[in-house]
């Protein structure tokens, strides 16, 4: 076939709530035995099945045996992502032949790399970055964005009253939406008022919040740029015939997937569900190397193609490199310095 390299970037599986809201009747629930912000058993199953899906799709390309120089897994430093990486690798690489080390266990250990959260420069980009927040404030104050958000003032007021929290921003809506979603998946009864807003009314604003966080090229560069840079340089390295690498897997979060696809200008605005999977495939057709990008947002249908602007399904690699050059950071530490030396960035939100 024409496939040469796969970059698979996915969100962890279903989880318990990470946060709560002021009037949450379940604020003191302990989610025993999992704890807050952790994978549920359903979430574990979903991630294992995601690994099996990757085995079905890429089994012939990867071969049966796990090889360190062909496949590399990286996760964020968050428990649920690290666990997801283990589950996906278990579904993707059940041991065969000499790799079977225990006849009673259809599992083998696969190494998972990660960075500590506050040193994350790739999948969450949580290193201090004042410039990002400075630009985000400017974007939120822009006429274009204010035209949309000003229409939400009644909605914000109602949500604030019901939740007991100050809701003044799409991210605030996303936070409550995520909590309610996680509570429903644990079969907790939601308060009566929720029915008027969740999921429908909150969904559109939640989907918008992800887009807003990487709204322009500058924001894309600082948040999605580091991973895009790695994906493109790993793809370019594959043009060297001696390069053995076949797959990079990245276990991350909703924003990890959105920010990469936004930086490629292919994100199809939606709520990035649990287990959402972006596939950036490098193909060689004749002498041409190019990318095909797919999104899997449901187990009900196959991944669908995302078209790079100005390209058909196959987009030449040098063309992608050219049109994304404004979104590639050169020196993140320097580029994260705010233009206004007195700007004080907010503390980063929870992962």
Secondary structure, DSSP 8 states (H G I E B T S, - for coil): --EEEEEEEEE---B--S---TT-TTTT---TTT-TT-B-HHHHHHHHHHHHHHHHHHHHHH-SS--TTTEEEEE-SSHHHHHHHHHHHHHH----GGG---TT--------EE--GGG--SSS--S--HHHHHHHHHHHTSHHHHHHHGGGHHHHHHHHHHHSS---SHHHHHHHHHHHHHHHHTT----GGGGGTTTHHHHHHHHHHHHHTT-SHHHHHHHTHHHHHHHHHHHHHTTSTT----EEEEEE-HHHHHHHHHHTT----S---TT-EEEEEEEEETTEEEEEEEEE--SSS--EEE--TT--SSEEHHHHHHHTGGG--S-HHHHTS-SSTT---------
